[in-house]
């Protein structure tokens, strides 16, 4: 009898163990699966959906992106370079929310500071001065001038080619280039960016500098570069714009005055009539004699004469 009871107890223990084991390995109810999926930690992709997923909805942008300079970077480092999410951030939440725009970074709705921070995360090395530039301080973000998806120029991905892009804001400068004498910007011989760096420099007016860190004007006007034995002080102290309009003028030399005599007399006289004792009669500009530069030919500086004679 005792042996019989021991067998029954062993059978009962076996049945209970089997039931517990089956309960542990059986699938949970469907509702529990949904809750588990929502509470599951982020996958190994860290919330990234992948460029292939982006292309399912953003077909036009995806097709154009293949010819974009950024796309070349996507092929580097084993295809882990710049893709859609390199600029817009992880898109898995955006996809799972049915395309909710609040779930992904949008350059259209972001503030200028946020846009600049995204671009400078890669381009800071070449645009280190942008944060202190006049454009950044005025709230002109990268996306105002550049377009990654619909550029009109392959170089620099500009929304509109120069100088039209610059003229959208700098309307006063556009008028200067309509003067009778001007630098050939409208004609396509020069570009605004030849003289200015829109991303910022340490110079006023976002000016570039020549190779020797002098005024950018000397890049083309090398004859005025110097150094000279006898320097003309305004050139070194005030720069080229003390005498010249850089964009356009009614004077063939782009002078700030209609004629050279009026310009010189701003500094070189105590009175407009040159009545100072000892002044030669031929310096009387009131009678409109020949221009100062007829004799003082080396007006930017001379290596031979302190009066800038030839």
Buried (B, 14 or more C-beta within 10 A) or exposed (E): EEEEEEEEEEEEEEEEEEEEEEEEEEEEEEEEEEEEEEEEEEEEEEBBBBBEBBBEEBEEBBEBBEEBEBBEBBEEEEEEBBBBBBBBBBBBBBBEEEEEEEBBBEBEEBEBEEBBBBBBEBBEEEBEBBBEBEBBEEEBBBBBBBBBBEBEBEEBBBBBBBBEBBBEBBEEBBEBBEBEEBBEBBEEEBEBBBBBBBBBBEBEEBBBBBEEEBBBBBBEBEEBBBEBEBBBEBBBEEBBBBBBBBBBBEBEBBBBBEBBBBBBBEEEBEEEEBEEEEBEEEBEBEEEEEBBBEEBEBBBBBEEEEEBEE
